[in-house]
């Protein structure tokens, strides 16, 4: 069953975040993940607040998602992202393909 990470990110240090943005795709790919959404212009349809930079990653399984997120190869980049931005990341399982 696929699994997803959804991020709503406010970039506080664009230069530092750019370093993260350039390095992280290879680690995502190495864990079987791929971007479905990366940036773009979000449009709030319901609710309150202002959406910020949106990111949606897809992994084949929750185990692969967790191996990416909790893994030693992502740890230094995770710390970099946390210094360069504020936001929320949510992991969720998707719907099994037909």
C-alpha positions as CSV (number, residue, x, y, z in Angstrom):
1,X,0.0,0.0,0.0
2,X,1.5,3.4,-0.9
3,X,2.4,5.9,1.8
4,X,2.7,9.6,1.6
5,X,4.4,12.5,3.3
6,X,2.6,15.8,3.1
7,X,4.5,19.0,4.1
8,X,3.3,22.5,4.6
9,X,6.5,24.4,4.8
10,X,7.5,28.1,5.6
11,X,11.0,28.7,4.4
12,X,12.8,31.0,6.9
13,X,16.3,30.7,5.4
14,X,16.1,30.5,1.6
15,X,19.8,30.0,1.0
16,X,20.1,27.2,3.5
17,X,16.8,25.6,2.3
18,X,18.2,25.6,-1.3
19,X,21.1,23.5,-0.1
20,X,18.5,21.0,1.3
21,X,16.4,21.1,-1.8
22,X,19.3,20.2,-4.1
23,X,20.5,17.3,-2.0
24,X,17.3,15.6,-0.8
25,X,15.9,14.2,-4.1
26,X,18.7,11.5,-4.4
27,X,17.9,10.2,-0.9
28,X,14.1,10.2,-1.6
29,X,14.8,8.2,-4.8
30,X,17.1,5.8,-3.1
31,X,14.2,4.8,-0.7
32,X,11.8,4.3,-3.6
33,X,10.1,7.7,-3.2
34,X,9.1,10.3,-5.6
35,X,7.7,13.8,-5.6
36,X,4.1,14.3,-6.6
37,X,4.0,18.0,-5.5
38,X,7.0,20.2,-4.9
39,X,6.3,23.9,-4.4
40,X,3.7,25.4,-6.7
41,X,1.1,28.0,-5.9
42,X,-1.3,26.6,-3.3
43,X,-4.9,27.8,-3.3
44,X,-6.9,27.5,-0.1
45,X,-10.3,26.0,-0.9
46,X,-11.6,25.6,2.7
47,X,-10.6,26.4,6.2
48,X,-8.4,29.2,7.6
49,X,-4.8,30.2,7.3
50,X,-2.5,30.6,4.4
51,X,-0.9,27.5,2.8
52,X,2.8,27.8,2.3
53,X,5.2,25.7,0.2
54,X,3.5,22.3,-0.3
55,X,5.3,19.1,-0.8
56,X,3.8,15.6,-1.4
57,X,6.0,12.6,-1.5
58,X,4.9,9.0,-2.4
59,X,6.7,5.9,-1.3
60,X,5.7,2.3,-2.2
61,X,5.1,1.4,1.5
62,X,5.0,3.0,5.0
63,X,8.1,0.9,5.8
64,X,10.0,2.6,3.0
65,X,8.7,6.0,4.0
66,X,9.9,5.4,7.6
67,X,13.2,4.0,6.4
68,X,13.7,7.3,4.5
69,X,12.5,9.6,7.3
70,X,14.2,7.8,10.2
71,X,17.3,6.7,8.3
72,X,20.9,7.9,8.9
73,X,21.3,9.2,5.3
74,X,18.4,11.7,5.8
75,X,19.2,12.7,9.3
76,X,21.7,15.5,8.4
77,X,19.4,16.9,5.8
78,X,16.4,16.7,8.1
79,X,18.4,18.8,10.6
80,X,19.3,21.2,7.8
81,X,15.6,21.5,6.7
82,X,14.5,22.1,10.3
83,X,17.1,25.0,10.6
84,X,15.9,26.5,7.3
85,X,12.2,26.2,7.7
86,X,9.1,25.8,9.9
87,X,6.2,23.6,9.1
88,X,4.4,20.4,9.5
89,X,5.0,17.0,8.0
90,X,2.3,14.3,8.0
91,X,2.8,10.7,7.1
92,X,-0.2,8.7,5.9
93,X,-1.1,5.5,4.1
94,X,-2.9,5.7,0.8
95,X,-5.3,3.5,-1.0
96,X,-4.1,0.2,-2.3
97,X,-3.8,0.2,-6.1
98,X,-6.6,-1.8,-7.9
